[in-house]
Amino acid sequence: SVHVEAQCDVEYMEQVIDETRREIARMAVEPPSGEELQRLKMHAWSDLASITDSPFSMAANYISRKTFGMPADYFERQLQEIRSLTPERLAEVSARYLNPERLSVVTCSPKP
């Protein structure tokens, strides 16, 4: 599953949701490239590296691997996938899996 999260004042909530939908739709035709693609890869590497942040995250990763039958080389495969990301591949995946009209939107705000 894919999730997007943002924080904003309640008065901007609809604008943020609309902009998020536009950005998701745009990724299929104008995927990140250049410096933006590099930032995306760095973020993905950072998320992947969090698996080894602590003994607890390492144990959780081990349990997930065993529970869901993930291969022992999962980490290495993910690194290779991140390295091989191209704008074309991002556009293809975005078009296939990210439909802005099918978003489930959940919002939270303080009581008035």
N, CA, C and O atoms as a printed pandas DataFrame, in Angstrom:
     atom_number atom_name residue_name chain_id  residue_number  x_coord  y_coord  z_coord
0              1         N          SER        A               1    0.840   -1.176    0.000
1              2        CA          SER        A               1    0.000    0.000    0.000
2              3         C          SER        A               1    0.885    1.240    0.000
3              4         O          SER        A               1    2.011    1.218    0.497
4              5         N          VAL        A               2    0.376    2.281   -0.545
5              6        CA          VAL        A               2    1.087    3.549   -0.640
6              7         C          VAL        A               2    0.338    4.562    0.209
7              8         O          VAL        A               2   -0.893    4.592    0.218
8              9         N          HIS        A               3    1.082    5.383    0.914
9             10        CA          HIS        A               3    0.410    6.448    1.655
10            11         C          HIS        A               3    1.176    7.752    1.488
11            12         O          HIS        A               3    2.395    7.773    1.318
12            13         N          VAL        A               4    0.426    8.815    1.543
13            14        CA          VAL        A               4    0.968   10.164    1.477
14            15         C          VAL        A               4    0.438   10.877    2.703
15            16         O          VAL        A               4   -0.743   10.769    3.030
16            17         N          GLU        A               5    1.303   11.599    3.374
17            18        CA          GLU        A               5    0.810   12.357    4.514
18            19         C          GLU        A               5    1.332   13.775    4.461
19            20         O          GLU        A               5    2.410   14.045    3.931
20            21         N          ALA        A               6    0.545   14.670    5.020
21            22        CA          ALA        A               6    0.914   16.087    5.044
22            23         C          ALA        A               6    0.290   16.719    6.277
23            24         O          ALA        A               6   -0.736   16.263    6.783
24            25         N          GLN        A               7    0.919   17.755    6.735
25            26        CA          GLN        A               7    0.375   18.518    7.851
26            27         C          GLN        A               7    0.138   19.938    7.379
27            28         O          GLN        A               7    0.973   20.526    6.691
28            29         N          CYS        A               8   -1.001   20.480    7.753
29            30        CA          CYS        A               8   -1.315   21.859    7.383
30            31         C          CYS        A               8   -2.402   22.373    8.313
31            32         O          CYS        A               8   -3.021   21.607    9.051
32            33         N          ASP        A               9   -2.622   23.672    8.266
33            34        CA          ASP        A               9   -3.742   24.253    8.986
34            35         C          ASP        A               9   -5.031   23.776    8.343
35            36         O          ASP        A               9   -5.079   23.512    7.142
36            37         N          VAL        A              10   -6.075   23.667    9.154
37            38        CA          VAL        A              10   -7.360   23.180    8.656
38            39         C          VAL        A              10   -7.841   24.000    7.466
39            40         O          VAL        A              10   -8.444   23.451    6.543
40            41         N          GLU        A              11   -7.587   25.290    7.473
41            42        CA          GLU        A              11   -8.073   26.149    6.390
42            43         C          GLU        A              11   -7.459   25.802    5.031
43            44         O          GLU        A              11   -8.019   26.164    3.996
44            45         N          TYR        A              12   -6.316   25.105    5.018
45            46        CA          TYR        A              12   -5.652   24.741    3.765
46            47         C          TYR        A              12   -5.856   23.275    3.378
47            48         O          TYR        A              12   -5.310   22.812    2.377
48            49         N          MET        A              13   -6.627   22.562    4.160
49            50        CA          MET        A              13   -6.770   21.120    3.976
50            51         C          MET        A              13   -7.231   20.747    2.564
51            52         O          MET        A              13   -6.616   19.890    1.929
52            53         N          GLU        A              14   -8.285   21.364    2.067
53            54        CA          GLU        A              14   -8.794   21.035    0.726
54            55         C          GLU        A              14   -7.765   21.348   -0.353
55            56         O          GLU        A              14   -7.625   20.594   -1.316
56            57         N          GLN        A              15   -7.049   22.454   -0.198
57            58        CA          GLN        A              15   -6.007   22.811   -1.174
58            59         C          GLN        A              15   -4.904   21.767   -1.183
59            60         O          GLN        A              15   -4.420   21.389   -2.250
60            61         N          VAL        A              16   -4.499   21.296   -0.013
61            62        CA          VAL        A              16   -3.443   20.288    0.070
62            63         C          VAL        A              16   -3.899   18.978   -0.559
63            64         O          VAL        A              16   -3.129   18.328   -1.265
64            65         N          ILE        A              17   -5.133   18.590   -0.310
65            66        CA          ILE        A              17   -5.663   17.360   -0.911
66            67         C          ILE        A              17   -5.711   17.493   -2.433
67            68         O          ILE        A              17   -5.301   16.580   -3.149
68            69         N          ASP        A              18   -6.208   18.626   -2.927
69            70        CA          ASP        A              18   -6.271   18.847   -4.376
70            71         C          ASP        A              18   -4.878   18.839   -5.001
71            72         O          ASP        A              18   -4.669   18.235   -6.053
72            73         N          GLU        A              19   -3.938   19.505   -4.360
73            74        CA          GLU        A              19   -2.566   19.551   -4.890
74            75         C          GLU        A              19   -1.931   18.160   -4.886
75            76         O          GLU        A              19   -1.199   17.807   -5.810
76            77         N          THR        A              20   -2.207   17.382   -3.862
77            78        CA          THR        A              20   -1.686   16.017   -3.795
78            79         C          THR        A              20   -2.221   15.186   -4.956
79            80         O          THR        A              20   -1.472   14.450   -5.598
80            81         N          ARG        A              21   -3.507   15.307   -5.219
81            82        CA          ARG        A              21   -4.100   14.591   -6.369
82            83         C          ARG        A              21   -3.428   15.014   -7.678
83            84         O          ARG        A              21   -3.117   14.166   -8.514
84            85         N          ARG        A              22   -3.202   16.316   -7.861
85            86        CA          ARG        A              22   -2.561   16.806   -9.084
86            87         C          ARG        A              22   -1.140   16.260   -9.224
87            88         O          ARG        A              22   -0.730   15.852  -10.311
88            89         N          GLU        A              23   -0.398   16.254   -8.127
89            90        CA          GLU        A              23    0.982   15.762   -8.172
90            91         C          GLU        A              23    1.032   14.267   -8.486
91            92         O          GLU        A              23    1.907   13.818   -9.227
92            93         N          ILE        A              24    0.114   13.508   -7.936
93            94        CA          ILE        A              24    0.068   12.063   -8.220
94            95         C          ILE        A              24   -0.229   11.841   -9.702
95            96         O          ILE        A              24    0.411   11.008  -10.346
96            97         N          ALA        A              25   -1.187   12.576  -10.240
97            98        CA          ALA        A              25   -1.518   12.444  -11.669
98            99         C          ALA        A              25   -0.332   12.868  -12.532
99           100         O          ALA        A              25   -0.054   12.235  -13.551
100          101         N          ARG        A              26    0.361   13.921  -12.139
101          102        CA          ARG        A              26    1.487   14.442  -12.917
102          103         C          ARG        A              26    2.655   13.462  -12.973
103          104         O          ARG        A              26    3.383   13.420  -13.965
104          105         N          MET        A              27    2.840   12.670  -11.910
105          106        CA          MET        A              27    3.981   11.735  -11.895
106          107         C          MET        A              27    3.955   10.752  -13.057
107          108         O          MET        A              27    5.006   10.309  -13.518
108          109         N          ALA        A              28    2.771   10.412  -13.529
109          110        CA          ALA        A              28    2.676    9.451  -14.639
110          111         C          ALA        A              28    3.121   10.062  -15.967
111          112         O          ALA        A              28    3.494    9.336  -16.888
112          113         N          VAL        A              29    3.084   11.389  -16.068
113          114        CA          VAL        A              29    3.469   12.031  -17.329
114          115         C          VAL        A              29    4.724   12.893  -17.202
115          116         O          VAL        A              29    5.400   13.153  -18.197
116          117         N          GLU        A              30    5.036   13.334  -15.988
117          118        CA          GLU        A              30    6.238   14.132  -15.732
118          119         C          GLU        A              30    6.941   13.595  -14.487
119          120         O          GLU        A              30    6.923   14.245  -13.442
120          121         N          PRO        A              31    7.551   12.430  -14.583
121          122        CA          PRO        A              31    8.181   11.843  -13.401
122          123         C          PRO        A              31    9.409   12.645  -12.958
123          124         O          PRO        A              31    9.973   13.412  -13.738
124          125         N          PRO        A              32    9.811   12.461  -11.712
125          126        CA          PRO        A              32   11.010   13.156  -11.228
126          127         C          PRO        A              32   12.233   12.771  -12.056
127          128         O          PRO        A              32   12.371   11.631  -12.499
128          129         N          SER        A              33   13.110   13.742  -12.250
129          130        CA          SER        A              33   14.376   13.484  -12.937
130          131         C          SER        A              33   15.435   14.385  -12.329
131          132         O          SER        A              33   15.124   15.237  -11.497
132          133         N          GLY        A              34   16.668   14.207  -12.731
133          134        CA          GLY        A              34   17.760   15.054  -12.259
134          135         C          GLY        A              34   17.879   15.077  -10.749
135          136         O          GLY        A              34   17.873   14.033  -10.098
136          137         N          GLU        A              35   17.988   16.280  -10.195
137          138        CA          GLU        A              35   18.179   16.445   -8.759
138          139         C          GLU        A              35   16.987   15.910   -7.960
139          140         O          GLU        A              35   17.164   15.352   -6.877
140          141         N          GLU        A              36   15.783   16.079   -8.488
141          142        CA          GLU        A              36   14.599   15.583   -7.793
142          143         C          GLU        A              36   14.635   14.055   -7.694
143          144         O          GLU        A              36   14.284   13.494   -6.655
144          145         N          LEU        A              37   15.054   13.387   -8.757
145          146        CA          LEU        A              37   15.187   11.931   -8.741
146          147         C          LEU        A              37   16.254   11.513   -7.730
147          148         O          LEU        A              37   16.068   10.537   -7.004
148          149         N          GLN        A              38   17.363   12.237   -7.678
149          150        CA          GLN        A              38   18.417   11.916   -6.706
150          151         C          GLN        A              38   17.910   12.058   -5.272
151          152         O          GLN        A              38   18.230   11.231   -4.418
152          153         N          ARG        A              39   17.122   13.103   -5.002
153          154        CA          ARG        A              39   16.550   13.266   -3.658
154          155         C          ARG        A              39   15.605   12.122   -3.331
155          156         O          ARG        A              39   15.583   11.638   -2.200
156          157         N          LEU        A              40   14.826   11.687   -4.308
157          158        CA          LEU        A              40   13.919   10.561   -4.115
158          159         C          LEU        A              40   14.699    9.299   -3.772
159          160         O          LEU        A              40   14.330    8.564   -2.856
160          161         N          LYS        A              41   15.773    9.050   -4.504
161          162        CA          LYS        A              41   16.602    7.875   -4.233
162          163         C          LYS        A              41   17.228    7.956   -2.845
163          164         O          LYS        A              41   17.263    6.959   -2.123
164          165         N          MET        A              42   17.719    9.128   -2.466
165          166        CA          MET        A              42   18.320    9.292   -1.134
166          167         C          MET        A              42   17.293    9.028   -0.040
167          168         O          MET        A              42   17.611    8.415    0.979
168          169         N          HIS        A              43   16.069    9.487   -0.247
169          170        CA          HIS        A              43   15.010    9.238    0.730
170          171         C          HIS        A              43   14.719    7.737    0.829
171          172         O          HIS        A              43   14.561    7.203    1.926
172          173         N          ALA        A              44   14.650    7.067   -0.313
173          174        CA          ALA        A              44   14.394    5.621   -0.318
174          175         C          ALA        A              44   15.535    4.865    0.366
175          176         O          ALA        A              44   15.289    3.927    1.123
176          177         N          TRP        A              45   16.790    5.272    0.101
177          178        CA          TRP        A              45   17.933    4.635    0.770
178          179         C          TRP        A              45   17.854    4.837    2.274
179          180         O          TRP        A              45   18.107    3.917    3.050
180          181         N          SER        A              46   17.502    6.045    2.673
181          182        CA          SER        A              46   17.395    6.363    4.099
182          183         C          SER        A              46   16.322    5.505    4.766
183          184         O          SER        A              46   16.536    4.967    5.852
184          185         N          ASP        A              47   15.170    5.382    4.113
185          186        CA          ASP        A              47   14.111    4.523    4.660
186          187         C          ASP        A              47   14.577    3.081    4.770
187          188         O          ASP        A              47   14.322    2.412    5.771
188          189         N          LEU        A              48   15.252    2.611    3.747
189          190        CA          LEU        A              48   15.739    1.236    3.759
190          191         C          LEU        A              48   16.781    1.042    4.856
191          192         O          LEU        A              48   16.791    0.013    5.532
192          193         N          ALA        A              49   17.653    2.025    5.032
193          194        CA          ALA        A              49   18.687    1.930    6.062
194          195         C          ALA        A              49   18.099    1.896    7.467
195          196         O          ALA        A              49   18.738    1.399    8.394
196          197         N          SER        A              50   16.889    2.419    7.631
197          198        CA          SER        A              50   16.275    2.417    8.963
198          199         C          SER        A              50   16.045    0.994    9.479
199          200         O          SER        A              50   15.844    0.782   10.675
200          201         N          ILE        A              51   16.078    0.027    8.565
201          202        CA          ILE        A              51   15.965   -1.387    8.967
202          203         C          ILE        A              51   17.089   -1.754    9.925
203          204         O          ILE        A              51   16.919   -2.620   10.783
204          205         N          THR        A              52   18.234   -1.099    9.782
205          206        CA          THR        A              52   19.400   -1.447   10.606
206          207         C          THR        A              52   19.678   -0.409   11.693
207          208         O          THR        A              52   20.771   -0.393   12.259
208          209         N          ASP        A              53   18.706    0.460   11.994
209          210        CA          ASP        A              53   18.894    1.522   12.983
210          211         C          ASP        A              53   19.126    1.020   14.399
211          212         O          ASP        A              53   19.902    1.610   15.152
212          213         N          SER        A              54   18.471   -0.041   14.755
213          214        CA          SER        A              54   18.550   -0.516   16.142
214          215         C          SER        A              54   18.345   -2.020   16.174
215          216         O          SER        A              54   17.898   -2.615   15.194
216          217         N          PRO        A              55   18.669   -2.625   17.286
217          218        CA          PRO        A              55   18.402   -4.067   17.411
218          219         C          PRO        A              55   16.914   -4.384   17.230
219          220         O          PRO        A              55   16.560   -5.440   16.706
220          221         N          PHE        A              56   16.043   -3.460   17.671
221          222        CA          PHE        A              56   14.607   -3.697   17.548
222          223         C          PHE        A              56   14.161   -3.672   16.083
223          224         O          PHE        A              56   13.373   -4.519   15.665
224          225         N          SER        A              57   14.657   -2.710   15.304
225          226        CA          SER        A              57   14.266   -2.656   13.893
226          227         C          SER        A              57   14.859   -3.841   13.129
227          228         O          SER        A              57   14.237   -4.356   12.200
228          229         N          MET        A              58   16.046   -4.268   13.516
229          230        CA          MET        A              58   16.640   -5.445   12.872
230          231         C          MET        A              58   15.822   -6.694   13.195
231          232         O          MET        A              58   15.596   -7.534   12.324
232          233         N          ALA        A              59   15.383   -6.812   14.442
233          234        CA          ALA        A              59   14.558   -7.960   14.835
234          235         C          ALA        A              59   13.216   -7.923   14.112
235          236         O          ALA        A              59   12.732   -8.959   13.655
236          237         N          ALA        A              60   12.606   -6.734   14.003
237          238        CA          ALA        A              60   11.329   -6.603   13.294
238          239         C          ALA        A              60   11.495   -6.987   11.826
239          240         O          ALA        A              60   10.621   -7.637   11.251
240          241         N          ASN        A              61   12.607   -6.591   11.221
241          242        CA          ASN        A              61   12.873   -6.957    9.835
242          243         C          ASN        A              61   13.013   -8.473    9.702
243          244         O          ASN        A              61   12.475   -9.064    8.766
244          245         N          TYR        A              62   13.720   -9.094   10.619
245          246        CA          TYR        A              62   13.897  -10.545   10.588
246          247         C          TYR        A              62   12.542  -11.247   10.711
247          248         O          TYR        A              62   12.257  -12.194    9.978
248          249         N          ILE        A              63   11.715  -10.777   11.638
249          250        CA          ILE        A              63   10.393  -11.376   11.836
250          251         C          ILE        A              63    9.550  -11.208   10.576
251          252         O          ILE        A              63    8.871  -12.145   10.156
252          253         N          SER        A              64    9.587  -10.023    9.969
253          254        CA          SER        A              64    8.836   -9.797    8.724
254          255         C          SER        A              64    9.305  -10.728    7.622
255          256         O          SER        A              64    8.499  -11.312    6.898
256          257         N          ARG        A              65   10.618  -10.859    7.503
257          258        CA          ARG        A              65   11.157  -11.746    6.467
258          259         C          ARG        A              65   10.650  -13.162    6.662
259          260         O          ARG        A              65   10.241  -13.813    5.700
260          261         N          LYS        A              66   10.673  -13.643    7.885
261          262        CA          LYS        A              66   10.231  -15.012    8.149
262          263         C          LYS        A              66    8.714  -15.153    8.002
263          264         O          LYS        A              66    8.234  -16.139    7.443
264          265         N          THR        A              67    7.971  -14.186    8.495
265          266        CA          THR        A              67    6.513  -14.245    8.456
266          267         C          THR        A              67    5.978  -14.188    7.032
267          268         O          THR        A              67    5.066  -14.935    6.679
268          269         N          PHE        A              68    6.539  -13.309    6.220
269          270        CA          PHE        A              68    6.016  -13.098    4.876
270          271         C          PHE        A              68    6.825  -13.790    3.795
271          272         O          PHE        A              68    6.555  -13.607    2.608
272          273         N          GLY        A              69    7.813  -14.584    4.187
273          274        CA          GLY        A              69    8.590  -15.338    3.215
274          275         C          GLY        A              69    9.477  -14.478    2.336
275          276         O          GLY        A              69    9.735  -14.818    1.182
276          277         N          MET        A              70    9.944  -13.363    2.880
277          278        CA          MET        A              70   10.825  -12.491    2.108
278          279         C          MET        A              70   12.187  -13.166    1.960
279          280         O          MET        A              70   12.658  -13.812    2.896
280          281         N          PRO        A              71   12.815  -13.028    0.817
281          282        CA          PRO        A              71   14.114  -13.671    0.608
282          283         C          PRO        A              71   15.192  -13.055    1.500
283          284         O          PRO        A              71   15.086  -11.896    1.901
284          285         N          ALA        A              72   16.213  -13.824    1.801
285          286        CA          ALA        A              72   17.313  -13.356    2.652
286          287         C          ALA        A              72   18.027  -12.156    2.033
287          288         O          ALA        A              72   18.586  -11.333    2.757
288          289         N          ASP        A              73   18.015  -12.047    0.708
289          290        CA          ASP        A              73   18.693  -10.928    0.048
290          291         C          ASP        A              73   17.750   -9.763   -0.262
291          292         O          ASP        A              73   18.018   -8.973   -1.168
292          293         N          TYR        A              74   16.658   -9.656    0.480
293          294        CA          TYR        A              74   15.669   -8.598    0.268
294          295         C          TYR        A              74   16.318   -7.217    0.286
295          296         O          TYR        A              74   16.066   -6.403   -0.603
296          297         N          PHE        A              75   17.150   -6.947    1.288
297          298        CA          PHE        A              75   17.797   -5.650    1.441
298          299         C          PHE        A              75   18.621   -5.317    0.193
299          300         O          PHE        A              75   18.524   -4.211   -0.340
300          301         N          GLU        A              76   19.420   -6.261   -0.264
301          302        CA          GLU        A              76   20.256   -6.041   -1.437
302          303         C          GLU        A              76   19.412   -5.816   -2.691
303          304         O          GLU        A              76   19.746   -4.978   -3.529
304          305         N          ARG        A              77   18.318   -6.569   -2.816
305          306        CA          ARG        A              77   17.431   -6.392   -3.971
306          307         C          ARG        A              77   16.811   -4.992   -3.967
307          308         O          ARG        A              77   16.697   -4.346   -5.008
308          309         N          GLN        A              78   16.417   -4.544   -2.791
309          310        CA          GLN        A              78   15.833   -3.207   -2.691
310          311         C          GLN        A              78   16.853   -2.138   -3.069
311          312         O          GLN        A              78   16.521   -1.183   -3.771
312          313         N          LEU        A              79   18.087   -2.296   -2.608
313          314        CA          LEU        A              79   19.141   -1.346   -2.988
314          315         C          LEU        A              79   19.316   -1.298   -4.501
315          316         O          LEU        A              79   19.449   -0.223   -5.086
316          317         N          GLN        A              80   19.316   -2.468   -5.128
317          318        CA          GLN        A              80   19.465   -2.522   -6.588
318          319         C          GLN        A              80   18.297   -1.838   -7.282
319          320         O          GLN        A              80   18.491   -1.113   -8.258
320          321         N          GLU        A              81   17.091   -2.063   -6.784
321          322        CA          GLU        A              81   15.914   -1.412   -7.372
322          323         C          GLU        A              81   16.015    0.101   -7.262
323          324         O          GLU        A              81   15.704    0.818   -8.213
324          325         N          ILE        A              82   16.449    0.587   -6.108
325          326        CA          ILE        A              82   16.591    2.029   -5.909
326          327         C          ILE        A              82   17.634    2.584   -6.875
327          328         O          ILE        A              82   17.412    3.611   -7.515
328          329         N          ARG        A              83   18.771    1.899   -6.975
329          330        CA          ARG        A              83   19.835    2.357   -7.883
330          331         C          ARG        A              83   19.361    2.428   -9.332
331          332         O          ARG        A              83   19.790    3.299  -10.089
332          333         N          SER        A              84   18.471    1.504   -9.716
333          334        CA          SER        A              84   18.064    1.408  -11.114
334          335         C          SER        A              84   16.842    2.263  -11.458
335          336         O          SER        A              84   16.359    2.217  -12.589
336          337         N          LEU        A              85   16.336    3.040  -10.496
337          338        CA          LEU        A              85   15.174    3.886  -10.784
338          339         C          LEU        A              85   15.478    4.884  -11.895
339          340         O          LEU        A              85   16.522    5.537  -11.893
340          341         N          THR        A              86   14.566    4.988  -12.827
341          342        CA          THR        A              86   14.679    5.964  -13.916
342          343         C          THR        A              86   13.354    6.728  -13.989
343          344         O          THR        A              86   12.335    6.248  -13.492
344          345         N          PRO        A              87   13.364    7.896  -14.598
345          346        CA          PRO        A              87   12.103    8.613  -14.784
346          347         C          PRO        A              87   11.057    7.768  -15.531
347          348         O          PRO        A              87    9.872    7.806  -15.201
348          349         N          GLU        A              88   11.498    7.025  -16.516
349          350        CA          GLU        A              88   10.572    6.202  -17.294
350          351         C          GLU        A              88    9.913    5.131  -16.424
351          352         O          GLU        A              88    8.711    4.887  -16.529
352          353         N          ARG        A              89   10.704    4.501  -15.575
353          354        CA          ARG        A              89   10.158    3.459  -14.687
354          355         C          ARG        A              89    9.190    4.063  -13.679
355          356         O          ARG        A              89    8.146    3.476  -13.391
356          357         N          LEU        A              90    9.527    5.226  -13.145
357          358        CA          LEU        A              90    8.630    5.899  -12.204
358          359         C          LEU        A              90    7.308    6.269  -12.870
359          360         O          LEU        A              90    6.248    6.144  -12.257
360          361         N          ALA        A              91    7.366    6.723  -14.120
361          362        CA          ALA        A              91    6.143    7.063  -14.852
362          363         C          ALA        A              91    5.287    5.818  -15.061
363          364         O          ALA        A              91    4.069    5.856  -14.890
364          365         N          GLU        A              92    5.928    4.726  -15.429
365          366        CA          GLU        A              92    5.212    3.468  -15.659
366          367         C          GLU        A              92    4.518    2.984  -14.392
367          368         O          GLU        A              92    3.339    2.631  -14.422
368          369         N          VAL        A              93    5.239    2.967  -13.291
369          370        CA          VAL        A              93    4.678    2.502  -12.016
370          371         C          VAL        A              93    3.577    3.449  -11.539
371          372         O          VAL        A              93    2.542    3.002  -11.043
372          373         N          SER        A              94    3.800    4.750  -11.687
373          374        CA          SER        A              94    2.786    5.728  -11.288
374          375         C          SER        A              94    1.500    5.534  -12.070
375          376         O          SER        A              94    0.412    5.538  -11.494
376          377         N          ALA        A              95    1.621    5.367  -13.369
377          378        CA          ALA        A              95    0.433    5.183  -14.206
378          379         C          ALA        A              95   -0.303    3.897  -13.841
379          380         O          ALA        A              95   -1.533    3.848  -13.881
380          381         N          ARG        A              96    0.432    2.880  -13.494
381          382        CA          ARG        A              96   -0.179    1.587  -13.191
382          383         C          ARG        A              96   -0.834    1.546  -11.809
383          384         O          ARG        A              96   -1.929    1.003  -11.664
384          385         N          TYR        A              97   -0.178    2.113  -10.796
385          386        CA          TYR        A              97   -0.623    1.906   -9.427
386          387         C          TYR        A              97   -1.193    3.126   -8.704
387          388         O          TYR        A              97   -1.864    2.969   -7.684
388          389         N          LEU        A              98   -0.946    4.319   -9.196
389          390        CA          LEU        A              98   -1.389    5.514   -8.482
390          391         C          LEU        A              98   -2.493    6.220   -9.251
391          392         O          LEU        A              98   -2.227    6.947  -10.207
392          393         N          ASN        A              99   -3.716    6.007   -8.836
393          394        CA          ASN        A              99   -4.865    6.640   -9.461
394          395         C          ASN        A              99   -5.403    7.700   -8.496
395          396         O          ASN        A              99   -5.976    7.355   -7.462
396          397         N          PRO        A             100   -5.225    8.983   -8.820
397          398        CA          PRO        A             100   -5.650   10.035   -7.887
398          399         C          PRO        A             100   -7.154   10.041   -7.601
399          400         O          PRO        A             100   -7.588   10.580   -6.583
400          401         N          GLU        A             101   -7.936    9.455   -8.480
401          402        CA          GLU        A             101   -9.384    9.413   -8.260
402          403         C          GLU        A             101   -9.787    8.315   -7.281
403          404         O          GLU        A             101  -10.916    8.307   -6.791
404          405         N          ARG        A             102   -8.884    7.400   -6.995
405          406        CA          ARG        A             102   -9.198    6.289   -6.091
406          407         C          ARG        A             102   -8.562    6.463   -4.716
407          408         O          ARG        A             102   -8.471    5.505   -3.949
408          409         N          LEU        A             103   -8.127    7.661   -4.406
409          410        CA          LEU        A             103   -7.511    7.916   -3.109
410          411         C          LEU        A             103   -8.529    7.800   -1.988
411          412         O          LEU        A             103   -9.673    8.234   -2.121
412          413         N          SER        A             104   -8.105    7.220   -0.906
413          414        CA          SER        A             104   -8.869    7.290    0.334
414          415         C          SER        A             104   -8.237    8.403    1.148
415          416         O          SER        A             104   -7.039    8.363    1.426
416          417         N          VAL        A             105   -9.014    9.377    1.525
417          418        CA          VAL        A             105   -8.495   10.534    2.232
418          419         C          VAL        A             105   -8.973   10.476    3.682
419          420         O          VAL        A             105  -10.163   10.331    3.958
420          421         N          VAL        A             106   -8.020   10.593    4.590
421          422        CA          VAL        A             106   -8.321   10.620    6.019
422          423         C          VAL        A             106   -7.762   11.923    6.563
423          424         O          VAL        A             106   -6.604   12.260    6.317
424          425         N          THR        A             107   -8.584   12.653    7.301
425          426        CA          THR        A             107   -8.128   13.910    7.865
426          427         C          THR        A             107   -8.381   13.933    9.367
427          428         O          THR        A             107   -9.278   13.259    9.874
428          429         N          CYS        A             108   -7.590   14.703   10.048
429          430        CA          CYS        A             108   -7.741   14.907   11.485
430          431         C          CYS        A             108   -7.604   16.392   11.751
431          432         O          CYS        A             108   -6.797   17.073   11.120
432          433         N          SER        A             109   -8.378   16.879   12.669
433          434        CA          SER        A             109   -8.243   18.281   13.052
434          435         C          SER        A             109   -8.677   18.430   14.495
435          436         O          SER        A             109   -9.445   17.617   15.009
436          437         N          PRO        A             110   -8.185   19.472   15.146
437          438        CA          PRO        A             110   -8.584   19.688   16.529
438          439         C          PRO        A             110  -10.077   20.011   16.619
439          440         O          PRO        A             110  -10.684   20.506   15.669
440          441         N          LYS        A             111  -10.646   19.719   17.782
441          442        CA          LYS        A             111  -12.054   20.051   17.989
442          443         C          LYS        A             111  -12.229   21.567   17.919
443          444         O          LYS        A             111  -11.378   22.319   18.394
444          445         N          PRO        A             112  -13.352   22.016   17.315
445          446        CA          PRO        A             112  -13.580   23.477   17.241
446          447         C          PRO        A             112  -13.876   24.092   18.602
447          448         O          PRO        A             112  -14.088   25.300   18.700
